[in-house]
Amino acid sequence: MKKTLFILANALNNDGICWGIGGSLLLNKYGLVDQVNDIDIIVSQSDIDRAVNILDRIAMRIPAPIKEEYGTKYFYHYLLNEIDIDVMSRFIIKHDSGSYEFPFDEGSITCITKIENIELPYMSLEEWLIAYMLMPHREQKVSSIWNYLKKNGILYPDLLEKAFVQQLPQNIERKLKELLNKSGE
């Protein structure tokens, strides 16, 4: 996994792509999950074409599974060193109250870890909490992130607050406001 991540990061960074690491690899960084099966990255819409061209050169594109709960505008699935890589831009999750677009930009990169001179841009737990709250069957990940943020504090409340300008189910909006209020006490 580490070797594959380094190849991916090196290729994207060398071309100046705005991208971020999310999913279980992000959770693993914070010790919230032990096992990581794939690499999930989000790329800015302005860089997605260049990112896809890079990945087409270094990895094998395979058909992306279609899931009705997502309306993501750009979704690509790759295999590199037998590791699955999901590449998304304009990541959209459909829900009962409408749809939610993961608001990715440079401000979503909250931590850059440098390992062996390769920068790994990680996204925020706050934004991934919202994403996982909207995805079906992610209760364990939601609970892990929620407990981590309650224990360690919310570092990026502005990223949580950005969610309120989009369509959210009322129960999720209520829970996020509760989390924000408790962190401010």
MARKE-152007 format. One record per residue (C-alpha): x, y, z; residue in one letter. Coordinates in pm, 1 decimal. Example, Ala and Ser with C-alpha at 12.3 -4.5 7.8 and 13.67 -1.06 7.14 Angstrom:
<recs>
<rec><c1>1230.0</c1><c2>-450.0</c2><c3>780.0</c3><residu>A</residu></rec>
<rec><c1>1367.0</c1><c2>-106.0</c2><c3>714.0</c3><residu>S</residu></rec>
</recs>
This chain:
<recs>
<rec><c1>0.0</c1><c2>0.0</c2><c3>0.0</c3><residu>M</residu></rec>
<rec><c1>274.6</c1><c2>243.8</c2><c3>99.4</c3><residu>K</residu></rec>
<rec><c1>469.0</c1><c2>188.5</c2><c3>-224.5</c3><residu>K</residu></rec>
<rec><c1>154.8</c1><c2>240.2</c2><c3>-434.2</c3><residu>T</residu></rec>
<rec><c1>61.4</c1><c2>554.7</c2><c3>-243.4</c3><residu>L</residu></rec>
<rec><c1>411.5</c1><c2>695.2</c2><c3>-298.8</c3><residu>F</residu></rec>
<rec><c1>397.0</c1><c2>625.1</c2><c3>-674.3</c3><residu>I</residu></rec>
<rec><c1>55.9</c1><c2>792.7</c2><c3>-695.0</c3><residu>L</residu></rec>
<rec><c1>156.9</c1><c2>1092.0</c2><c3>-481.5</c3><residu>A</residu></rec>
<rec><c1>481.3</c1><c2>1146.2</c2><c3>-667.6</c3><residu>N</residu></rec>
<rec><c1>305.8</c1><c2>1144.4</c2><c3>-1006.1</c3><residu>A</residu></rec>
<rec><c1>26.2</c1><c2>1381.9</c2><c3>-899.5</c3><residu>L</residu></rec>
<rec><c1>253.1</c1><c2>1615.8</c2><c3>-702.5</c3><residu>N</residu></rec>
<rec><c1>504.5</c1><c2>1644.4</c2><c3>-987.4</c3><residu>N</residu></rec>
<rec><c1>226.9</c1><c2>1775.0</c2><c3>-1211.4</c3><residu>D</residu></rec>
<rec><c1>90.5</c1><c2>2020.6</c2><c3>-950.7</c3><residu>G</residu></rec>
<rec><c1>-244.4</c1><c2>1844.2</c2><c3>-914.0</c3><residu>I</residu></rec>
<rec><c1>-467.8</c1><c2>1960.6</c2><c3>-627.6</c3><residu>C</residu></rec>
<rec><c1>-570.8</c1><c2>1634.9</c2><c3>-462.8</c3><residu>W</residu></rec>
<rec><c1>-635.9</c1><c2>1488.6</c2><c3>-120.8</c3><residu>G</residu></rec>
<rec><c1>-639.4</c1><c2>1155.2</c2><c3>56.6</c3><residu>I</residu></rec>
<rec><c1>-963.8</c1><c2>1049.2</c2><c3>220.5</c3><residu>G</residu></rec>
<rec><c1>-1152.3</c1><c2>733.6</c2><c3>306.0</c3><residu>G</residu></rec>
<rec><c1>-1004.1</c1><c2>459.7</c2><c3>518.6</c3><residu>S</residu></rec>
<rec><c1>-646.8</c1><c2>574.2</c2><c3>448.7</c3><residu>L</residu></rec>
<rec><c1>-732.7</c1><c2>905.3</c2><c3>618.8</c3><residu>L</residu></rec>
<rec><c1>-893.1</c1><c2>719.2</c2><c3>910.0</c3><residu>L</residu></rec>
<rec><c1>-586.9</c1><c2>496.8</c2><c3>938.0</c3><residu>N</residu></rec>
<rec><c1>-363.6</c1><c2>803.8</c2><c3>969.5</c3><residu>K</residu></rec>
<rec><c1>-555.8</c1><c2>898.8</c2><c3>1285.0</c3><residu>Y</residu></rec>
<rec><c1>-558.9</c1><c2>543.3</c2><c3>1420.7</c3><residu>G</residu></rec>
<rec><c1>-934.2</c1><c2>502.0</c2><c3>1364.7</c3><residu>L</residu></rec>
<rec><c1>-911.1</c1><c2>191.5</c2><c3>1144.6</c3><residu>V</residu></rec>
<rec><c1>-642.3</c1><c2>-73.2</c2><c3>1122.4</c3><residu>D</residu></rec>
<rec><c1>-711.7</c1><c2>-212.9</c2><c3>779.4</c3><residu>Q</residu></rec>
<rec><c1>-695.2</c1><c2>-15.1</c2><c3>456.2</c3><residu>V</residu></rec>
<rec><c1>-807.3</c1><c2>-196.5</c2><c3>142.2</c3><residu>N</residu></rec>
<rec><c1>-786.8</c1><c2>80.9</c2><c3>-115.8</c3><residu>D</residu></rec>
<rec><c1>-685.8</c1><c2>439.7</c2><c3>-179.0</c3><residu>I</residu></rec>
<rec><c1>-959.9</c1><c2>704.0</c2><c3>-208.1</c3><residu>D</residu></rec>
<rec><c1>-859.0</c1><c2>1041.7</c2><c3>-344.4</c3><residu>I</residu></rec>
<rec><c1>-1048.4</c1><c2>1351.2</c2><c3>-442.1</c3><residu>I</residu></rec>
<rec><c1>-911.8</c1><c2>1581.2</c2><c3>-711.5</c3><residu>V</residu></rec>
<rec><c1>-1013.4</c1><c2>1939.2</c2><c3>-782.7</c3><residu>S</residu></rec>
<rec><c1>-1242.3</c1><c2>1969.1</c2><c3>-1082.8</c3><residu>Q</residu></rec>
<rec><c1>-992.4</c1><c2>2194.7</c2><c3>-1258.4</c3><residu>S</residu></rec>
<rec><c1>-725.9</c1><c2>1922.1</c2><c3>-1234.9</c3><residu>D</residu></rec>
<rec><c1>-929.6</c1><c2>1606.0</c2><c3>-1296.9</c3><residu>I</residu></rec>
<rec><c1>-845.1</c1><c2>1572.0</c2><c3>-1667.3</c3><residu>D</residu></rec>
<rec><c1>-471.9</c1><c2>1599.2</c2><c3>-1600.1</c3><residu>R</residu></rec>
<rec><c1>-497.4</c1><c2>1358.4</c2><c3>-1306.1</c3><residu>A</residu></rec>
<rec><c1>-677.9</c1><c2>1101.7</c2><c3>-1521.2</c3><residu>V</residu></rec>
<rec><c1>-412.4</c1><c2>1135.1</c2><c3>-1792.7</c3><residu>N</residu></rec>
<rec><c1>-142.5</c1><c2>1071.2</c2><c3>-1532.9</c3><residu>I</residu></rec>
<rec><c1>-322.5</c1><c2>771.8</c2><c3>-1386.0</c3><residu>L</residu></rec>
<rec><c1>-389.4</c1><c2>628.8</c2><c3>-1731.8</c3><residu>D</residu></rec>
<rec><c1>-10.5</c1><c2>621.6</c2><c3>-1777.9</c3><residu>R</residu></rec>
<rec><c1>86.6</c1><c2>466.9</c2><c3>-1444.3</c3><residu>I</residu></rec>
<rec><c1>-210.2</c1><c2>243.1</c2><c3>-1357.1</c3><residu>A</residu></rec>
<rec><c1>-472.1</c1><c2>25.4</c2><c3>-1520.8</c3><residu>M</residu></rec>
<rec><c1>-817.4</c1><c2>180.9</c2><c3>-1547.3</c3><residu>R</residu></rec>
<rec><c1>-1092.2</c1><c2>-67.8</c2><c3>-1472.0</c3><residu>I</residu></rec>
<rec><c1>-1468.2</c1><c2>-20.1</c2><c3>-1499.2</c3><residu>P</residu></rec>
<rec><c1>-1601.4</c1><c2>179.3</c2><c3>-1207.1</c3><residu>A</residu></rec>
<rec><c1>-1891.2</c1><c2>27.8</c2><c3>-1015.8</c3><residu>P</residu></rec>
<rec><c1>-2212.5</c1><c2>226.9</c2><c3>-1045.9</c3><residu>I</residu></rec>
<rec><c1>-2392.4</c1><c2>284.4</c2><c3>-717.5</c3><residu>K</residu></rec>
<rec><c1>-2725.5</c1><c2>462.8</c2><c3>-712.5</c3><residu>E</residu></rec>
<rec><c1>-2651.7</c1><c2>646.7</c2><c3>-387.6</c3><residu>E</residu></rec>
<rec><c1>-2382.0</c1><c2>851.7</c2><c3>-560.2</c3><residu>Y</residu></rec>
<rec><c1>-2408.3</c1><c2>1120.8</c2><c3>-824.8</c3><residu>G</residu></rec>
<rec><c1>-2035.6</c1><c2>1191.5</c2><c3>-847.1</c3><residu>T</residu></rec>
<rec><c1>-1955.3</c1><c2>1378.5</c2><c3>-1169.3</c3><residu>K</residu></rec>
<rec><c1>-1608.9</c1><c2>1227.9</c2><c3>-1220.5</c3><residu>Y</residu></rec>
<rec><c1>-1536.2</c1><c2>881.3</c2><c3>-1086.0</c3><residu>F</residu></rec>
<rec><c1>-1254.4</c1><c2>657.5</c2><c3>-1200.8</c3><residu>Y</residu></rec>
<rec><c1>-1135.0</c1><c2>325.6</c2><c3>-1069.4</c3><residu>H</residu></rec>
<rec><c1>-773.4</c1><c2>213.6</c2><c3>-1113.3</c3><residu>Y</residu></rec>
<rec><c1>-551.3</c1><c2>-75.5</c2><c3>-1021.8</c3><residu>L</residu></rec>
<rec><c1>-185.4</c1><c2>-10.1</c2><c3>-939.1</c3><residu>L</residu></rec>
<rec><c1>35.2</c1><c2>-279.8</c2><c3>-784.3</c3><residu>N</residu></rec>
<rec><c1>-283.0</c1><c2>-477.2</c2><c3>-711.8</c3><residu>E</residu></rec>
<rec><c1>-419.1</c1><c2>-187.4</c2><c3>-501.8</c3><residu>I</residu></rec>
<rec><c1>-755.4</c1><c2>-31.6</c2><c3>-592.0</c3><residu>D</residu></rec>
<rec><c1>-754.7</c1><c2>345.1</c2><c3>-633.1</c3><residu>I</residu></rec>
<rec><c1>-1079.3</c1><c2>543.4</c2><c3>-649.8</c3><residu>D</residu></rec>
<rec><c1>-1040.3</c1><c2>888.2</c2><c3>-802.9</c3><residu>V</residu></rec>
<rec><c1>-1326.8</c1><c2>1133.4</c2><c3>-759.0</c3><residu>M</residu></rec>
<rec><c1>-1404.6</c1><c2>1490.7</c2><c3>-845.0</c3><residu>S</residu></rec>
<rec><c1>-1731.2</c1><c2>1663.8</c2><c3>-761.6</c3><residu>R</residu></rec>
<rec><c1>-1806.5</c1><c2>1379.6</c2><c3>-519.0</c3><residu>F</residu></rec>
<rec><c1>-2184.0</c1><c2>1378.1</c2><c3>-469.2</c3><residu>I</residu></rec>
<rec><c1>-2383.2</c1><c2>1166.0</c2><c3>-226.1</c3><residu>I</residu></rec>
<rec><c1>-2758.3</c1><c2>1134.7</c2><c3>-282.4</c3><residu>K</residu></rec>
<rec><c1>-2989.6</c1><c2>1115.4</c2><c3>18.8</c3><residu>H</residu></rec>
<rec><c1>-3358.8</c1><c2>1144.0</c2><c3>106.2</c3><residu>D</residu></rec>
<rec><c1>-3346.0</c1><c2>1524.3</c2><c3>126.8</c3><residu>S</residu></rec>
<rec><c1>-3156.2</c1><c2>1577.5</c2><c3>-199.1</c3><residu>G</residu></rec>
<rec><c1>-2783.9</c1><c2>1550.8</c2><c3>-260.1</c3><residu>S</residu></rec>
<rec><c1>-2463.4</c1><c2>1666.9</c2><c3>-97.1</c3><residu>Y</residu></rec>
<rec><c1>-2150.1</c1><c2>1762.7</c2><c3>-287.8</c3><residu>E</residu></rec>
<rec><c1>-1825.6</c1><c2>1711.4</c2><c3>-100.3</c3><residu>F</residu></rec>
<rec><c1>-1676.8</c1><c2>2063.8</c2><c3>-105.5</c3><residu>P</residu></rec>
<rec><c1>-1320.3</c1><c2>1989.2</c2><c3>-215.2</c3><residu>F</residu></rec>
<rec><c1>-1062.4</c1><c2>2262.2</c2><c3>-270.8</c3><residu>D</residu></rec>
<rec><c1>-717.6</c1><c2>2347.8</c2><c3>-135.4</c3><residu>E</residu></rec>
<rec><c1>-878.8</c1><c2>2434.3</c2><c3>198.7</c3><residu>G</residu></rec>
<rec><c1>-985.5</c1><c2>2071.7</c2><c3>232.9</c3><residu>S</residu></rec>
<rec><c1>-620.4</c1><c2>1971.5</c2><c3>271.8</c3><residu>I</residu></rec>
<rec><c1>-565.8</c1><c2>2003.0</c2><c3>643.9</c3><residu>T</residu></rec>
<rec><c1>-249.2</c1><c2>1798.9</c2><c3>689.0</c3><residu>C</residu></rec>
<rec><c1>47.4</c1><c2>1733.8</c2><c3>463.5</c3><residu>I</residu></rec>
<rec><c1>267.0</c1><c2>1450.2</c2><c3>580.8</c3><residu>T</residu></rec>
<rec><c1>609.7</c1><c2>1425.2</c2><c3>425.1</c3><residu>K</residu></rec>
<rec><c1>755.1</c1><c2>1075.2</c2><c3>406.7</c3><residu>I</residu></rec>
<rec><c1>1071.6</c1><c2>999.5</c2><c3>211.4</c3><residu>E</residu></rec>
<rec><c1>1046.7</c1><c2>1345.8</c2><c3>49.0</c3><residu>N</residu></rec>
<rec><c1>697.7</c1><c2>1273.1</c2><c3>-81.9</c3><residu>I</residu></rec>
<rec><c1>413.6</c1><c2>1496.8</c2><c3>34.3</c3><residu>E</residu></rec>
<rec><c1>88.5</c1><c2>1319.9</c2><c3>121.2</c3><residu>L</residu></rec>
<rec><c1>-206.0</c1><c2>1564.9</c2><c3>136.2</c3><residu>P</residu></rec>
<rec><c1>-474.4</c1><c2>1447.2</c2><c3>378.9</c3><residu>Y</residu></rec>
<rec><c1>-825.0</c1><c2>1587.5</c2><c3>397.3</c3><residu>M</residu></rec>
<rec><c1>-1010.0</c1><c2>1669.6</c2><c3>718.1</c3><residu>S</residu></rec>
<rec><c1>-1186.6</c1><c2>1426.4</c2><c3>945.0</c3><residu>L</residu></rec>
<rec><c1>-1462.3</c1><c2>1686.5</c2><c3>974.1</c3><residu>E</residu></rec>
<rec><c1>-1551.6</c1><c2>1667.8</c2><c3>603.5</c3><residu>E</residu></rec>
<rec><c1>-1527.0</c1><c2>1289.4</c2><c3>598.7</c3><residu>W</residu></rec>
<rec><c1>-1754.2</c1><c2>1269.0</c2><c3>902.5</c3><residu>L</residu></rec>
<rec><c1>-2025.1</c1><c2>1435.7</c2><c3>694.9</c3><residu>I</residu></rec>
<rec><c1>-1959.2</c1><c2>1210.7</c2><c3>395.8</c3><residu>A</residu></rec>
<rec><c1>-1975.8</c1><c2>895.5</c2><c3>606.8</c3><residu>Y</residu></rec>
<rec><c1>-2291.5</c1><c2>1016.2</c2><c3>783.0</c3><residu>M</residu></rec>
<rec><c1>-2456.1</c1><c2>1037.5</c2><c3>441.5</c3><residu>L</residu></rec>
<rec><c1>-2329.2</c1><c2>701.4</c2><c3>311.9</c3><residu>M</residu></rec>
<rec><c1>-2522.3</c1><c2>385.8</c2><c3>393.0</c3><residu>P</residu></rec>
<rec><c1>-2366.8</c1><c2>126.1</c2><c3>624.0</c3><residu>H</residu></rec>
<rec><c1>-2084.8</c1><c2>345.4</c2><c3>755.6</c3><residu>R</residu></rec>
<rec><c1>-2200.6</c1><c2>362.5</c2><c3>1118.5</c3><residu>E</residu></rec>
<rec><c1>-1870.9</c1><c2>230.0</c2><c3>1259.1</c3><residu>Q</residu></rec>
<rec><c1>-1666.4</c1><c2>490.8</c2><c3>1073.1</c3><residu>K</residu></rec>
<rec><c1>-1907.1</c1><c2>767.4</c2><c3>1178.5</c3><residu>V</residu></rec>
<rec><c1>-1882.3</c1><c2>654.7</c2><c3>1540.9</c3><residu>S</residu></rec>
<rec><c1>-1500.9</c1><c2>641.5</c2><c3>1527.0</c3><residu>S</residu></rec>
<rec><c1>-1467.2</c1><c2>990.7</c2><c3>1378.1</c3><residu>I</residu></rec>
<rec><c1>-1736.7</c1><c2>1135.1</c2><c3>1606.8</c3><residu>W</residu></rec>
<rec><c1>-1567.5</c1><c2>999.5</c2><c3>1918.4</c3><residu>N</residu></rec>
<rec><c1>-1226.6</c1><c2>1118.0</c2><c3>1799.5</c3><residu>Y</residu></rec>
<rec><c1>-1355.5</c1><c2>1471.8</c2><c3>1737.7</c3><residu>L</residu></rec>
<rec><c1>-1537.1</c1><c2>1482.1</c2><c3>2072.6</c3><residu>K</residu></rec>
<rec><c1>-1223.1</c1><c2>1365.7</c2><c3>2254.1</c3><residu>K</residu></rec>
<rec><c1>-963.7</c1><c2>1569.8</c2><c3>2061.2</c3><residu>N</residu></rec>
<rec><c1>-1174.5</c1><c2>1867.4</c2><c3>1956.7</c3><residu>G</residu></rec>
<rec><c1>-1281.6</c1><c2>1997.0</c2><c3>1621.4</c3><residu>I</residu></rec>
<rec><c1>-988.1</c1><c2>2159.2</c2><c3>1449.0</c3><residu>L</residu></rec>
<rec><c1>-1179.5</c1><c2>2282.5</c2><c3>1144.4</c3><residu>Y</residu></rec>
<rec><c1>-1528.3</c1><c2>2397.4</c2><c3>1250.3</c3><residu>P</residu></rec>
<rec><c1>-1551.4</c1><c2>2610.2</c2><c3>934.7</c3><residu>D</residu></rec>
<rec><c1>-1542.4</c1><c2>2291.9</c2><c3>725.3</c3><residu>L</residu></rec>
<rec><c1>-1837.6</c1><c2>2153.5</c2><c3>920.9</c3><residu>L</residu></rec>
<rec><c1>-2024.9</c1><c2>2482.8</c2><c3>894.3</c3><residu>E</residu></rec>
<rec><c1>-1985.2</c1><c2>2485.9</c2><c3>514.3</c3><residu>K</residu></rec>
<rec><c1>-2209.4</c1><c2>2179.1</c2><c3>508.9</c3><residu>A</residu></rec>
<rec><c1>-2511.3</c1><c2>2377.3</c2><c3>624.7</c3><residu>F</residu></rec>
<rec><c1>-2541.4</c1><c2>2566.6</c2><c3>296.2</c3><residu>V</residu></rec>
<rec><c1>-2611.6</c1><c2>2236.4</c2><c3>121.4</c3><residu>Q</residu></rec>
<rec><c1>-2898.7</c1><c2>1992.4</c2><c3>142.9</c3><residu>Q</residu></rec>
<rec><c1>-2863.1</c1><c2>1772.8</c2><c3>450.3</c3><residu>L</residu></rec>
<rec><c1>-3113.2</c1><c2>1543.5</c2><c3>617.4</c3><residu>P</residu></rec>
<rec><c1>-3246.9</c1><c2>1717.3</c2><c3>929.4</c3><residu>Q</residu></rec>
<rec><c1>-3116.3</c1><c2>1450.5</c2><c3>1165.6</c3><residu>N</residu></rec>
<rec><c1>-2760.9</c1><c2>1488.9</c2><c3>1031.0</c3><residu>I</residu></rec>
<rec><c1>-2780.4</c1><c2>1868.2</c2><c3>1042.3</c3><residu>E</residu></rec>
<rec><c1>-2900.1</c1><c2>1847.5</c2><c3>1403.0</c3><residu>R</residu></rec>
<rec><c1>-2616.7</c1><c2>1608.8</c2><c3>1501.2</c3><residu>K</residu></rec>
<rec><c1>-2352.4</c1><c2>1828.2</c2><c3>1336.1</c3><residu>L</residu></rec>
<rec><c1>-2483.5</c1><c2>2136.5</c2><c3>1516.8</c3><residu>K</residu></rec>
<rec><c1>-2475.7</c1><c2>1940.5</c2><c3>1843.7</c3><residu>E</residu></rec>
<rec><c1>-2113.4</c1><c2>1842.9</c2><c3>1778.2</c3><residu>L</residu></rec>
<rec><c1>-2018.5</c1><c2>2201.9</c2><c3>1696.7</c3><residu>L</residu></rec>
<rec><c1>-2190.6</c1><c2>2334.8</c2><c3>2009.4</c3><residu>N</residu></rec>
<rec><c1>-2024.8</c1><c2>2077.2</c2><c3>2235.5</c3><residu>K</residu></rec>
<rec><c1>-1682.0</c1><c2>2152.7</c2><c3>2093.4</c3><residu>S</residu></rec>
<rec><c1>-1726.4</c1><c2>2523.1</c2><c3>2170.4</c3><residu>G</residu></rec>
<rec><c1>-1800.0</c1><c2>2465.4</c2><c3>2540.2</c3><residu>E</residu></rec>
</recs>
